[in-house]
Amino acid sequence: MSDTNTSGGIGFMGALAIAFIVLKLTEVIDWAWIWVLVPIWGALAIGIAVFIIYVVVVLLITVVQSIPKKKKKPVDLNDLDELLKDERDTES
């Protein structure tokens, strides 16, 4: 005896598509066919949009990470002392 659970059926979007098609064919609704078939192509369009957004975000992250960061020159304390000395001299 097999104990596998399989999901069957057409799902909510499929049932909605069939309902819209029946309503269109029986002239209960006067929608354009593009809107009647939204449950069929709408989920696919949302999936494609999410994928495109994901790809754009990954590309932006990659580009930002590839920009070289400027290395700061280490401060030499001797130079700092000389700068302070020069500044004190100009004030007097």
Stockholm file with secondary structure:
# STOCKHOLM 1.0

chainA/1-92         MSDTNTSGGIGFMGALAIAFIVLKLTEVIDWAWIWVLVPIWGALAIGIAVFIIYVVVVLLITVVQSIPKKKKKPVDLNDLDELLKDERDTES
#=GR chainA/1-92 SS CCCCCCCCSCHHHHHHHHHHHHHHHTTSCCCCHHHHTHHHHHHHHHHHHHHHHHHHHHHHHHHHHHSCCCCCCCCCHHHHHHHHHHHHHHHC
#=GC SS_cons        CCCCCCCCSCHHHHHHHHHHHHHHHTTSCCCCHHHHTHHHHHHHHHHHHHHHHHHHHHHHHHHHHHSCCCCCCCCCHHHHHHHHHHHHHHHC
//
